[in-house]
Amino acid sequence: MSPFLFITDLDGTLVGDPVALAYLNHCLAQHRDRYGTILVYSTGRSPTRYDQLTREVALLEPDVRVLAVGTEIYVGKSSTPDPGWVEHLNQGWDRHQVAAIAARYSELTPQPASEQLPHKLSYYVESEEGDRLLLLLQSAFQQAGLAVQVVYSSGVDLDLLPRHGNKGAAVQFLQRMFQMPPERTVVCGDSGNDRAMYDHAEAKGIIVGNAKPELITWHHHHPSSDRFLADRPCAGGILQGLHHFGFLDPS
């Protein structure tokens, strides 16, 4: 066996089935100790909400935290975002102007202050308005010449991010950092904000069995032999996928 780069979303993906999570934690900890596998958590949670989750759920200490939908990367125990990633995100990003355009749309309800970060603006939106607003915002930012991407997920969350920053771009950044090839990289997710990991990064992909309809529909419309749709939820589905791709010992 050899090391691999393991990147997983948290809520609804790694977290959700405590029994399966405990066993997956055991397998990953053993693989990291024996072979040097790199463990990465990639979540839409802000640093504040990530810290809250770690107090509620028994998680392994990761080697890297990718927080706020891929807009902040923390390596090791550092509390400072990776400077190389910050420099990458700053290209073409004007947060003040992005916020001003978003303020034109009364259908957008700002999320709490803890979710508003230097490279992320987050809103709640009614599910029936989501797709329409996504198109309107994309058009508005394009007309303003702003490098912004609009990420709509779970039927309620809408995030505005730098064009150069998302979970998929973060995967590519970490592959370069750790010199890990695509065939030794695996990404795991359950919702629309995870799609960039499958769509924009070269890696093996696991979609857990409890994934949101938005991600499952996209998967069926864009089939790939490098992507595995599990039938078990959460950590149990991740275990299925890791065995499917041969990342874990058959035992």
CORTAWO-V193684 format. One record per run of one state. SS is the DSSP state (hx for helix, st for strand, lp for the rest). FROM is the first residue (numbers start at 1). LEN is the number of residues. Records with the same first field share a line. If there is no record, write none. Layout:
SS=FROM-LEN, FROM-LEN
This chain:
lp=1-4, 9-2, 12-3, 16-2, 36-2, 43-4, 57-7, 68-4, 76-7, 90-5, 103-6, 111-2, 116-1, 118-2, 125-2, 144-4, 154-3, 163-4, 179-3, 190-2, 200-4, 208-5, 222-5, 230-4, 245-7
st=5-4, 11-1, 15-1, 38-5, 64-4, 72-4, 109-2, 117-1, 120-5, 148-6, 157-6, 185-5, 204-4, 227-3
hx=18-18, 47-10, 83-7, 95-8, 113-3, 127-17, 167-12, 182-3, 192-8, 213-9, 234-11
